Amino acid sequence: MSQQALKDELRALIAEIIECDESAVGDDKPLRELGVDSMQAIEIITDVEKRYKVKVEESEYKLFTTLASVATLLESKLAARG
C-alpha cells in the first residue's frame, strides 16, 4: 500500500470518528486542534489496531498527534510485520 493510500484511509477513519469532513484532517494538523479528545484518540488507536492487525503499545500513544505521525508509525509496524 502506498503512503498516500494509507494516509487517505487514515484520514477517512479519523474524520468518521470525529464527525468532520475529510478535508479538515490535514497531514500535519494536530488532532487536538480538530477536537480529538482522549476517548476519540483511544477509538482511533483501537480502530487502527483492528483494521491493520497491529499492536500499538501504550508508550506509542503519544505519537498519535497528527495524521502524518499516525501514518509513519503504522508504516513502520506494517513493514516490520512483513
PDB file of N, CA, C and O in Angstrom:
ATOM      1  N   MET A   1       0.849  -1.166   0.000  1.00  0.00           N
ATOM      2  CA  MET A   1       0.000   0.000   0.000  1.00  0.00           C
ATOM      3  C   MET A   1       0.899   1.235   0.000  1.00  0.00           C
ATOM      4  O   MET A   1       1.877   1.306   0.744  1.00  0.00           O
ATOM      5  N   SER A   2       0.558   2.193  -0.833  1.00  0.00           N
ATOM      6  CA  SER A   2       1.358   3.413  -0.901  1.00  0.00           C
ATOM      7  C   SER A   2       1.120   4.275   0.335  1.00  0.00           C
ATOM      8  O   SER A   2       0.109   4.139   1.024  1.00  0.00           O
ATOM      9  N   GLN A   3       2.072   5.161   0.596  1.00  0.00           N
ATOM     10  CA  GLN A   3       1.932   6.056   1.742  1.00  0.00           C
ATOM     11  C   GLN A   3       0.678   6.926   1.584  1.00  0.00           C
ATOM     12  O   GLN A   3      -0.039   7.164   2.556  1.00  0.00           O
ATOM     13  N   GLN A   4       0.416   7.395   0.370  1.00  0.00           N
ATOM     14  CA  GLN A   4      -0.759   8.241   0.155  1.00  0.00           C
ATOM     15  C   GLN A   4      -2.051   7.470   0.383  1.00  0.00           C
ATOM     16  O   GLN A   4      -2.991   7.999   0.977  1.00  0.00           O
ATOM     17  N   ALA A   5      -2.108   6.231  -0.080  1.00  0.00           N
ATOM     18  CA  ALA A   5      -3.302   5.406   0.136  1.00  0.00           C
ATOM     19  C   ALA A   5      -3.529   5.170   1.622  1.00  0.00           C
ATOM     20  O   ALA A   5      -4.662   5.209   2.102  1.00  0.00           O
ATOM     21  N   LEU A   6      -2.444   4.925   2.342  1.00  0.00           N
ATOM     22  CA  LEU A   6      -2.543   4.726   3.788  1.00  0.00           C
ATOM     23  C   LEU A   6      -3.064   5.995   4.461  1.00  0.00           C
ATOM     24  O   LEU A   6      -3.954   5.932   5.309  1.00  0.00           O
ATOM     25  N   LYS A   7      -2.509   7.144   4.082  1.00  0.00           N
ATOM     26  CA  LYS A   7      -2.975   8.416   4.650  1.00  0.00           C
ATOM     27  C   LYS A   7      -4.447   8.655   4.332  1.00  0.00           C
ATOM     28  O   LYS A   7      -5.201   9.130   5.181  1.00  0.00           O
ATOM     29  N   ASP A   8      -4.853   8.328   3.113  1.00  0.00           N
ATOM     30  CA  ASP A   8      -6.257   8.522   2.728  1.00  0.00           C
ATOM     31  C   ASP A   8      -7.182   7.660   3.581  1.00  0.00           C
ATOM     32  O   ASP A   8      -8.239   8.120   4.013  1.00  0.00           O
ATOM     33  N   GLU A   9      -6.785   6.406   3.825  1.00  0.00           N
ATOM     34  CA  GLU A   9      -7.594   5.524   4.672  1.00  0.00           C
ATOM     35  C   GLU A   9      -7.658   6.057   6.104  1.00  0.00           C
ATOM     36  O   GLU A   9      -8.724   6.085   6.718  1.00  0.00           O
ATOM     37  N   LEU A  10      -6.512   6.477   6.625  1.00  0.00           N
ATOM     38  CA  LEU A  10      -6.470   7.009   7.990  1.00  0.00           C
ATOM     39  C   LEU A  10      -7.265   8.306   8.096  1.00  0.00           C
ATOM     40  O   LEU A  10      -7.944   8.539   9.096  1.00  0.00           O
ATOM     41  N   ARG A  11      -7.184   9.146   7.076  1.00  0.00           N
ATOM     42  CA  ARG A  11      -7.938  10.402   7.058  1.00  0.00           C
ATOM     43  C   ARG A  11      -9.440  10.122   7.156  1.00  0.00           C
ATOM     44  O   ARG A  11     -10.159  10.778   7.910  1.00  0.00           O
ATOM     45  N   ALA A  12      -9.896   9.144   6.385  1.00  0.00           N
ATOM     46  CA  ALA A  12     -11.318   8.777   6.411  1.00  0.00           C
ATOM     47  C   ALA A  12     -11.712   8.225   7.774  1.00  0.00           C
ATOM     48  O   ALA A  12     -12.777   8.555   8.295  1.00  0.00           O
ATOM     49  N   LEU A  13     -10.856   7.384   8.354  1.00  0.00           N
ATOM     50  CA  LEU A  13     -11.128   6.804   9.670  1.00  0.00           C
ATOM     51  C   LEU A  13     -11.230   7.898  10.740  1.00  0.00           C
ATOM     52  O   LEU A  13     -12.165   7.906  11.540  1.00  0.00           O
ATOM     53  N   ILE A  14     -10.268   8.813  10.745  1.00  0.00           N
ATOM     54  CA  ILE A  14     -10.261   9.890  11.738  1.00  0.00           C
ATOM     55  C   ILE A  14     -11.470  10.794  11.546  1.00  0.00           C
ATOM     56  O   ILE A  14     -12.134  11.159  12.516  1.00  0.00           O
ATOM     57  N   ALA A  15     -11.755  11.153  10.309  1.00  0.00           N
ATOM     58  CA  ALA A  15     -12.897  12.028  10.036  1.00  0.00           C
ATOM     59  C   ALA A  15     -14.207  11.395  10.485  1.00  0.00           C
ATOM     60  O   ALA A  15     -15.084  12.081  11.008  1.00  0.00           O
ATOM     61  N   GLU A  16     -14.337  10.105  10.283  1.00  0.00           N
ATOM     62  CA  GLU A  16     -15.557   9.406  10.709  1.00  0.00           C
ATOM     63  C   GLU A  16     -15.697   9.443  12.230  1.00  0.00           C
ATOM     64  O   GLU A  16     -16.787   9.684  12.750  1.00  0.00           O
ATOM     65  N   ILE A  17     -14.608   9.207  12.935  1.00  0.00           N
ATOM     66  CA  ILE A  17     -14.660   9.169  14.393  1.00  0.00           C
ATOM     67  C   ILE A  17     -14.990  10.539  14.982  1.00  0.00           C
ATOM     68  O   ILE A  17     -15.779  10.646  15.922  1.00  0.00           O
ATOM     69  N   ILE A  18     -14.380  11.584  14.423  1.00  0.00           N
ATOM     70  CA  ILE A  18     -14.614  12.910  14.999  1.00  0.00           C
ATOM     71  C   ILE A  18     -15.738  13.661  14.293  1.00  0.00           C
ATOM     72  O   ILE A  18     -16.025  14.817  14.607  1.00  0.00           O
ATOM     73  N   GLU A  19     -16.370  12.982  13.330  1.00  0.00           N
ATOM     74  CA  GLU A  19     -17.528  13.518  12.630  1.00  0.00           C
ATOM     75  C   GLU A  19     -17.235  14.874  11.991  1.00  0.00           C
ATOM     76  O   GLU A  19     -17.881  15.881  12.279  1.00  0.00           O
ATOM     77  N   CYS A  20     -16.231  14.854  11.111  1.00  0.00           N
ATOM     78  CA  CYS A  20     -15.908  16.062  10.359  1.00  0.00           C
ATOM     79  C   CYS A  20     -15.644  15.674   8.909  1.00  0.00           C
ATOM     80  O   CYS A  20     -15.568  14.492   8.576  1.00  0.00           O
ATOM     81  N   ASP A  21     -15.507  16.667   8.065  1.00  0.00           N
ATOM     82  CA  ASP A  21     -15.190  16.432   6.666  1.00  0.00           C
ATOM     83  C   ASP A  21     -13.733  15.982   6.548  1.00  0.00           C
ATOM     84  O   ASP A  21     -12.867  16.493   7.259  1.00  0.00           O
ATOM     85  N   GLU A  22     -13.465  15.045   5.671  1.00  0.00           N
ATOM     86  CA  GLU A  22     -12.106  14.543   5.496  1.00  0.00           C
ATOM     87  C   GLU A  22     -11.119  15.657   5.161  1.00  0.00           C
ATOM     88  O   GLU A  22      -9.952  15.588   5.548  1.00  0.00           O
ATOM     89  N   SER A  23     -11.573  16.670   4.454  1.00  0.00           N
ATOM     90  CA  SER A  23     -10.668  17.753   4.051  1.00  0.00           C
ATOM     91  C   SER A  23     -10.139  18.531   5.251  1.00  0.00           C
ATOM     92  O   SER A  23      -9.128  19.224   5.136  1.00  0.00           O
ATOM     93  N   ALA A  24     -10.802  18.431   6.393  1.00  0.00           N
ATOM     94  CA  ALA A  24     -10.348  19.128   7.601  1.00  0.00           C
ATOM     95  C   ALA A  24      -9.154  18.436   8.243  1.00  0.00           C
ATOM     96  O   ALA A  24      -8.432  19.043   9.034  1.00  0.00           O
ATOM     97  N   VAL A  25      -8.946  17.163   7.904  1.00  0.00           N
ATOM     98  CA  VAL A  25      -7.874  16.377   8.514  1.00  0.00           C
ATOM     99  C   VAL A  25      -6.616  16.507   7.653  1.00  0.00           C
ATOM    100  O   VAL A  25      -6.346  15.670   6.792  1.00  0.00           O
ATOM    101  N   GLY A  26      -5.859  17.566   7.902  1.00  0.00           N
ATOM    102  CA  GLY A  26      -4.619  17.783   7.168  1.00  0.00           C
ATOM    103  C   GLY A  26      -3.512  16.880   7.684  1.00  0.00           C
ATOM    104  O   GLY A  26      -3.548  16.427   8.828  1.00  0.00           O
ATOM    105  N   ASP A  27      -2.538  16.623   6.840  1.00  0.00           N
ATOM    106  CA  ASP A  27      -1.445  15.722   7.211  1.00  0.00           C
ATOM    107  C   ASP A  27      -0.760  16.138   8.511  1.00  0.00           C
ATOM    108  O   ASP A  27      -0.485  15.295   9.365  1.00  0.00           O
ATOM    109  N   ASP A  28      -0.484  17.428   8.663  1.00  0.00           N
ATOM    110  CA  ASP A  28       0.279  17.908   9.814  1.00  0.00           C
ATOM    111  C   ASP A  28      -0.542  18.721  10.810  1.00  0.00           C
ATOM    112  O   ASP A  28       0.012  19.330  11.725  1.00  0.00           O
ATOM    113  N   LYS A  29      -1.849  18.732  10.635  1.00  0.00           N
ATOM    114  CA  LYS A  29      -2.699  19.462  11.574  1.00  0.00           C
ATOM    115  C   LYS A  29      -2.842  18.641  12.852  1.00  0.00           C
ATOM    116  O   LYS A  29      -3.245  17.480  12.796  1.00  0.00           O
ATOM    117  N   PRO A  30      -2.518  19.227  13.999  1.00  0.00           N
ATOM    118  CA  PRO A  30      -2.656  18.475  15.249  1.00  0.00           C
ATOM    119  C   PRO A  30      -4.086  17.969  15.454  1.00  0.00           C
ATOM    120  O   PRO A  30      -5.054  18.711  15.280  1.00  0.00           O
ATOM    121  N   LEU A  31      -4.196  16.709  15.823  1.00  0.00           N
ATOM    122  CA  LEU A  31      -5.522  16.126  16.038  1.00  0.00           C
ATOM    123  C   LEU A  31      -6.262  16.857  17.156  1.00  0.00           C
ATOM    124  O   LEU A  31      -7.488  16.954  17.123  1.00  0.00           O
ATOM    125  N   ARG A  32      -5.539  17.366  18.132  1.00  0.00           N
ATOM    126  CA  ARG A  32      -6.168  18.140  19.215  1.00  0.00           C
ATOM    127  C   ARG A  32      -6.881  19.371  18.658  1.00  0.00           C
ATOM    128  O   ARG A  32      -7.951  19.741  19.142  1.00  0.00           O
ATOM    129  N   GLU A  33      -6.289  20.009  17.638  1.00  0.00           N
ATOM    130  CA  GLU A  33      -6.912  21.180  17.019  1.00  0.00           C
ATOM    131  C   GLU A  33      -8.203  20.815  16.292  1.00  0.00           C
ATOM    132  O   GLU A  33      -9.065  21.664  16.069  1.00  0.00           O
ATOM    133  N   LEU A  34      -8.321  19.546  15.927  1.00  0.00           N
ATOM    134  CA  LEU A  34      -9.551  19.067  15.293  1.00  0.00           C
ATOM    135  C   LEU A  34     -10.605  18.693  16.332  1.00  0.00           C
ATOM    136  O   LEU A  34     -11.727  18.319  15.989  1.00  0.00           O
ATOM    137  N   GLY A  35     -10.232  18.800  17.597  1.00  0.00           N
ATOM    138  CA  GLY A  35     -11.167  18.486  18.661  1.00  0.00           C
ATOM    139  C   GLY A  35     -11.097  17.060  19.160  1.00  0.00           C
ATOM    140  O   GLY A  35     -11.980  16.619  19.896  1.00  0.00           O
ATOM    141  N   VAL A  36     -10.061  16.331  18.772  1.00  0.00           N
ATOM    142  CA  VAL A  36      -9.925  14.941  19.219  1.00  0.00           C
ATOM    143  C   VAL A  36      -9.655  14.933  20.718  1.00  0.00           C
ATOM    144  O   VAL A  36      -8.664  15.490  21.190  1.00  0.00           O
ATOM    145  N   ASP A  37     -10.559  14.288  21.457  1.00  0.00           N
ATOM    146  CA  ASP A  37     -10.364  14.162  22.901  1.00  0.00           C
ATOM    147  C   ASP A  37      -9.746  12.793  23.209  1.00  0.00           C
ATOM    148  O   ASP A  37      -9.501  12.001  22.299  1.00  0.00           O
ATOM    149  N   SER A  38      -9.501  12.524  24.468  1.00  0.00           N
ATOM    150  CA  SER A  38      -8.810  11.287  24.843  1.00  0.00           C
ATOM    151  C   SER A  38      -9.610  10.040  24.459  1.00  0.00           C
ATOM    152  O   SER A  38      -9.028   9.035  24.051  1.00  0.00           O
ATOM    153  N   MET A  39     -10.915  10.096  24.584  1.00  0.00           N
ATOM    154  CA  MET A  39     -11.738   8.935  24.226  1.00  0.00           C
ATOM    155  C   MET A  39     -11.697   8.677  22.718  1.00  0.00           C
ATOM    156  O   MET A  39     -11.625   7.529  22.281  1.00  0.00           O
ATOM    157  N   GLN A  40     -11.743   9.746  21.934  1.00  0.00           N
ATOM    158  CA  GLN A  40     -11.661   9.584  20.483  1.00  0.00           C
ATOM    159  C   GLN A  40     -10.282   9.095  20.062  1.00  0.00           C
ATOM    160  O   GLN A  40     -10.160   8.313  19.120  1.00  0.00           O
ATOM    161  N   ALA A  41      -9.243   9.550  20.756  1.00  0.00           N
ATOM    162  CA  ALA A  41      -7.886   9.084  20.457  1.00  0.00           C
ATOM    163  C   ALA A  41      -7.790   7.575  20.680  1.00  0.00           C
ATOM    164  O   ALA A  41      -7.201   6.861  19.868  1.00  0.00           O
ATOM    165  N   ILE A  42      -8.357   7.100  21.757  1.00  0.00           N
ATOM    166  CA  ILE A  42      -8.363   5.656  22.030  1.00  0.00           C
ATOM    167  C   ILE A  42      -9.158   4.919  20.952  1.00  0.00           C
ATOM    168  O   ILE A  42      -8.769   3.832  20.526  1.00  0.00           O
ATOM    169  N   GLU A  43     -10.260   5.505  20.517  1.00  0.00           N
ATOM    170  CA  GLU A  43     -11.061   4.886  19.457  1.00  0.00           C
ATOM    171  C   GLU A  43     -10.260   4.807  18.150  1.00  0.00           C
ATOM    172  O   GLU A  43     -10.323   3.801  17.442  1.00  0.00           O
ATOM    173  N   ILE A  44      -9.517   5.852  17.838  1.00  0.00           N
ATOM    174  CA  ILE A  44      -8.675   5.846  16.641  1.00  0.00           C
ATOM    175  C   ILE A  44      -7.628   4.743  16.752  1.00  0.00           C
ATOM    176  O   ILE A  44      -7.436   3.971  15.812  1.00  0.00           O
ATOM    177  N   ILE A  45      -6.959   4.668  17.882  1.00  0.00           N
ATOM    178  CA  ILE A  45      -5.928   3.646  18.096  1.00  0.00           C
ATOM    179  C   ILE A  45      -6.526   2.247  17.976  1.00  0.00           C
ATOM    180  O   ILE A  45      -5.956   1.380  17.312  1.00  0.00           O
ATOM    181  N   THR A  46      -7.664   2.028  18.612  1.00  0.00           N
ATOM    182  CA  THR A  46      -8.328   0.723  18.567  1.00  0.00           C
ATOM    183  C   THR A  46      -8.711   0.356  17.134  1.00  0.00           C
ATOM    184  O   THR A  46      -8.512  -0.780  16.705  1.00  0.00           O
ATOM    185  N   ASP A  47      -9.257   1.320  16.402  1.00  0.00           N
ATOM    186  CA  ASP A  47      -9.638   1.049  15.009  1.00  0.00           C
ATOM    187  C   ASP A  47      -8.418   0.737  14.147  1.00  0.00           C
ATOM    188  O   ASP A  47      -8.473  -0.153  13.298  1.00  0.00           O
ATOM    189  N   VAL A  48      -7.325   1.457  14.356  1.00  0.00           N
ATOM    190  CA  VAL A  48      -6.089   1.195  13.612  1.00  0.00           C
ATOM    191  C   VAL A  48      -5.595  -0.217  13.917  1.00  0.00           C
ATOM    192  O   VAL A  48      -5.207  -0.951  13.008  1.00  0.00           O
ATOM    193  N   GLU A  49      -5.608  -0.594  15.184  1.00  0.00           N
ATOM    194  CA  GLU A  49      -5.159  -1.944  15.563  1.00  0.00           C
ATOM    195  C   GLU A  49      -6.004  -3.015  14.885  1.00  0.00           C
ATOM    196  O   GLU A  49      -5.467  -3.989  14.357  1.00  0.00           O
ATOM    197  N   LYS A  50      -7.313  -2.840  14.898  1.00  0.00           N
ATOM    198  CA  LYS A  50      -8.209  -3.838  14.306  1.00  0.00           C
ATOM    199  C   LYS A  50      -8.078  -3.890  12.791  1.00  0.00           C
ATOM    200  O   LYS A  50      -7.961  -4.966  12.204  1.00  0.00           O
ATOM    201  N   ARG A  51      -8.100  -2.725  12.170  1.00  0.00           N
ATOM    202  CA  ARG A  51      -8.098  -2.662  10.707  1.00  0.00           C
ATOM    203  C   ARG A  51      -6.796  -3.202  10.122  1.00  0.00           C
ATOM    204  O   ARG A  51      -6.812  -3.925   9.125  1.00  0.00           O
ATOM    205  N   TYR A  52      -5.674  -2.853  10.740  1.00  0.00           N
ATOM    206  CA  TYR A  52      -4.372  -3.209  10.177  1.00  0.00           C
ATOM    207  C   TYR A  52      -3.692  -4.374  10.900  1.00  0.00           C
ATOM    208  O   TYR A  52      -2.577  -4.767  10.557  1.00  0.00           O
ATOM    209  N   LYS A  53      -4.382  -4.915  11.901  1.00  0.00           N
ATOM    210  CA  LYS A  53      -3.872  -6.067  12.649  1.00  0.00           C
ATOM    211  C   LYS A  53      -2.466  -5.812  13.196  1.00  0.00           C
ATOM    212  O   LYS A  53      -1.541  -6.599  12.994  1.00  0.00           O
ATOM    213  N   VAL A  54      -2.344  -4.688  13.889  1.00  0.00           N
ATOM    214  CA  VAL A  54      -1.095  -4.317  14.554  1.00  0.00           C
ATOM    215  C   VAL A  54      -1.405  -4.032  16.019  1.00  0.00           C
ATOM    216  O   VAL A  54      -2.561  -3.851  16.403  1.00  0.00           O
ATOM    217  N   LYS A  55      -0.358  -3.996  16.820  1.00  0.00           N
ATOM    218  CA  LYS A  55      -0.498  -3.658  18.234  1.00  0.00           C
ATOM    219  C   LYS A  55       0.206  -2.324  18.472  1.00  0.00           C
ATOM    220  O   LYS A  55       1.398  -2.181  18.201  1.00  0.00           O
ATOM    221  N   VAL A  56      -0.543  -1.362  18.978  1.00  0.00           N
ATOM    222  CA  VAL A  56       0.032  -0.073  19.339  1.00  0.00           C
ATOM    223  C   VAL A  56       0.285  -0.114  20.842  1.00  0.00           C
ATOM    224  O   VAL A  56      -0.640  -0.239  21.645  1.00  0.00           O
ATOM    225  N   GLU A  57       1.548  -0.007  21.197  1.00  0.00           N
ATOM    226  CA  GLU A  57       1.921  -0.036  22.603  1.00  0.00           C
ATOM    227  C   GLU A  57       1.514   1.269  23.279  1.00  0.00           C
ATOM    228  O   GLU A  57       1.467   2.323  22.644  1.00  0.00           O
ATOM    229  N   GLU A  58       1.223   1.184  24.563  1.00  0.00           N
ATOM    230  CA  GLU A  58       0.820   2.372  25.309  1.00  0.00           C
ATOM    231  C   GLU A  58       1.863   3.485  25.196  1.00  0.00           C
ATOM    232  O   GLU A  58       1.513   4.664  25.144  1.00  0.00           O
ATOM    233  N   SER A  59       3.117   3.114  25.160  1.00  0.00           N
ATOM    234  CA  SER A  59       4.190   4.113  25.039  1.00  0.00           C
ATOM    235  C   SER A  59       4.168   4.831  23.690  1.00  0.00           C
ATOM    236  O   SER A  59       4.786   5.885  23.541  1.00  0.00           O
ATOM    237  N   GLU A  60       3.465   4.271  22.711  1.00  0.00           N
ATOM    238  CA  GLU A  60       3.376   4.877  21.378  1.00  0.00           C
ATOM    239  C   GLU A  60       2.171   5.798  21.232  1.00  0.00           C
ATOM    240  O   GLU A  60       2.054   6.505  20.231  1.00  0.00           O
ATOM    241  N   TYR A  61       1.282   5.801  22.210  1.00  0.00           N
ATOM    242  CA  TYR A  61       0.077   6.632  22.122  1.00  0.00           C
ATOM    243  C   TYR A  61       0.426   8.094  21.888  1.00  0.00           C
ATOM    244  O   TYR A  61      -0.288   8.806  21.182  1.00  0.00           O
ATOM    245  N   LYS A  62       1.531   8.538  22.485  1.00  0.00           N
ATOM    246  CA  LYS A  62       1.922   9.941  22.362  1.00  0.00           C
ATOM    247  C   LYS A  62       2.293  10.310  20.927  1.00  0.00           C
ATOM    248  O   LYS A  62       2.374  11.493  20.597  1.00  0.00           O
ATOM    249  N   LEU A  63       2.518   9.315  20.073  1.00  0.00           N
ATOM    250  CA  LEU A  63       2.856   9.562  18.681  1.00  0.00           C
ATOM    251  C   LEU A  63       1.627   9.841  17.826  1.00  0.00           C
ATOM    252  O   LEU A  63       1.759  10.250  16.672  1.00  0.00           O
ATOM    253  N   PHE A  64       0.454   9.630  18.365  1.00  0.00           N
ATOM    254  CA  PHE A  64      -0.788   9.870  17.637  1.00  0.00           C
ATOM    255  C   PHE A  64      -1.181  11.341  17.761  1.00  0.00           C
ATOM    256  O   PHE A  64      -2.169  11.679  18.413  1.00  0.00           O
ATOM    257  N   THR A  65      -0.388  12.213  17.122  1.00  0.00           N
ATOM    258  CA  THR A  65      -0.632  13.654  17.232  1.00  0.00           C
ATOM    259  C   THR A  65      -1.139  14.271  15.946  1.00  0.00           C
ATOM    260  O   THR A  65      -1.892  15.244  15.982  1.00  0.00           O
ATOM    261  N   THR A  66      -0.740  13.723  14.810  1.00  0.00           N
ATOM    262  CA  THR A  66      -1.192  14.209  13.507  1.00  0.00           C
ATOM    263  C   THR A  66      -1.434  13.005  12.607  1.00  0.00           C
ATOM    264  O   THR A  66      -1.004  11.891  12.907  1.00  0.00           O
ATOM    265  N   LEU A  67      -2.117  13.241  11.518  1.00  0.00           N
ATOM    266  CA  LEU A  67      -2.323  12.173  10.540  1.00  0.00           C
ATOM    267  C   LEU A  67      -0.976  11.642  10.062  1.00  0.00           C
ATOM    268  O   LEU A  67      -0.795  10.430   9.948  1.00  0.00           O
ATOM    269  N   ALA A  68      -0.038  12.529   9.784  1.00  0.00           N
ATOM    270  CA  ALA A  68       1.276  12.107   9.301  1.00  0.00           C
ATOM    271  C   ALA A  68       1.999  11.230  10.328  1.00  0.00           C
ATOM    272  O   ALA A  68       2.631  10.241   9.957  1.00  0.00           O
ATOM    273  N   SER A  69       1.912  11.582  11.604  1.00  0.00           N
ATOM    274  CA  SER A  69       2.597  10.782  12.624  1.00  0.00           C
ATOM    275  C   SER A  69       1.945   9.412  12.785  1.00  0.00           C
ATOM    276  O   SER A  69       2.636   8.419  13.011  1.00  0.00           O
ATOM    277  N   VAL A  70       0.640   9.354  12.672  1.00  0.00           N
ATOM    278  CA  VAL A  70      -0.062   8.067  12.744  1.00  0.00           C
ATOM    279  C   VAL A  70       0.354   7.202  11.556  1.00  0.00           C
ATOM    280  O   VAL A  70       0.631   6.014  11.719  1.00  0.00           O
ATOM    281  N   ALA A  71       0.398   7.794  10.368  1.00  0.00           N
ATOM    282  CA  ALA A  71       0.776   7.055   9.159  1.00  0.00           C
ATOM    283  C   ALA A  71       2.209   6.543   9.260  1.00  0.00           C
ATOM    284  O   ALA A  71       2.486   5.407   8.876  1.00  0.00           O
ATOM    285  N   THR A  72       3.115   7.359   9.768  1.00  0.00           N
ATOM    286  CA  THR A  72       4.515   6.953   9.908  1.00  0.00           C
ATOM    287  C   THR A  72       4.645   5.770  10.861  1.00  0.00           C
ATOM    288  O   THR A  72       5.339   4.798  10.562  1.00  0.00           O
ATOM    289  N   LEU A  73       3.978   5.856  12.003  1.00  0.00           N
ATOM    290  CA  LEU A  73       4.019   4.752  12.958  1.00  0.00           C
ATOM    291  C   LEU A  73       3.430   3.484  12.346  1.00  0.00           C
ATOM    292  O   LEU A  73       4.001   2.402  12.478  1.00  0.00           O
ATOM    293  N   LEU A  74       2.304   3.619  11.687  1.00  0.00           N
ATOM    294  CA  LEU A  74       1.653   2.463  11.095  1.00  0.00           C
ATOM    295  C   LEU A  74       2.513   1.856   9.984  1.00  0.00           C
ATOM    296  O   LEU A  74       2.615   0.635   9.875  1.00  0.00           O
ATOM    297  N   GLU A  75       3.123   2.696   9.172  1.00  0.00           N
ATOM    298  CA  GLU A  75       4.010   2.189   8.117  1.00  0.00           C
ATOM    299  C   GLU A  75       5.138   1.352   8.703  1.00  0.00           C
ATOM    300  O   GLU A  75       5.466   0.289   8.176  1.00  0.00           O
ATOM    301  N   SER A  76       5.735   1.831   9.796  1.00  0.00           N
ATOM    302  CA  SER A  76       6.837   1.079  10.396  1.00  0.00           C
ATOM    303  C   SER A  76       6.358  -0.249  10.961  1.00  0.00           C
ATOM    304  O   SER A  76       7.068  -1.251  10.885  1.00  0.00           O
ATOM    305  N   LYS A  77       5.154  -0.261  11.530  1.00  0.00           N
ATOM    306  CA  LYS A  77       4.617  -1.514  12.066  1.00  0.00           C
ATOM    307  C   LYS A  77       4.280  -2.497  10.950  1.00  0.00           C
ATOM    308  O   LYS A  77       4.526  -3.695  11.085  1.00  0.00           O
ATOM    309  N   LEU A  78       3.725  -2.001   9.858  1.00  0.00           N
ATOM    310  CA  LEU A  78       3.396  -2.874   8.728  1.00  0.00           C
ATOM    311  C   LEU A  78       4.671  -3.405   8.072  1.00  0.00           C
ATOM    312  O   LEU A  78       4.714  -4.565   7.664  1.00  0.00           O
ATOM    313  N   ALA A  79       5.696  -2.581   7.967  1.00  0.00           N
ATOM    314  CA  ALA A  79       6.957  -3.012   7.373  1.00  0.00           C
ATOM    315  C   ALA A  79       7.632  -4.071   8.255  1.00  0.00           C
ATOM    316  O   ALA A  79       8.201  -5.036   7.744  1.00  0.00           O
ATOM    317  N   ALA A  80       7.568  -3.891   9.559  1.00  0.00           N
ATOM    318  CA  ALA A  80       8.175  -4.846  10.486  1.00  0.00           C
ATOM    319  C   ALA A  80       7.464  -6.201  10.427  1.00  0.00           C
ATOM    320  O   ALA A  80       8.073  -7.255  10.612  1.00  0.00           O
ATOM    321  N   ARG A  81       6.183  -6.136  10.168  1.00  0.00           N
ATOM    322  CA  ARG A  81       5.386  -7.362  10.093  1.00  0.00           C
ATOM    323  C   ARG A  81       5.687  -8.137   8.812  1.00  0.00           C
ATOM    324  O   ARG A  81       5.568  -9.361   8.756  1.00  0.00           O
ATOM    325  N   GLY A  82       6.079  -7.384   7.787  1.00  0.00           N
ATOM    326  CA  GLY A  82       6.426  -8.037   6.523  1.00  0.00           C
ATOM    327  C   GLY A  82       5.330  -8.098   5.626  1.00  0.00           C
ATOM    328  O   GLY A  82       5.465  -8.619   4.519  1.00  0.00           O
TER     329      GLY A  82
END
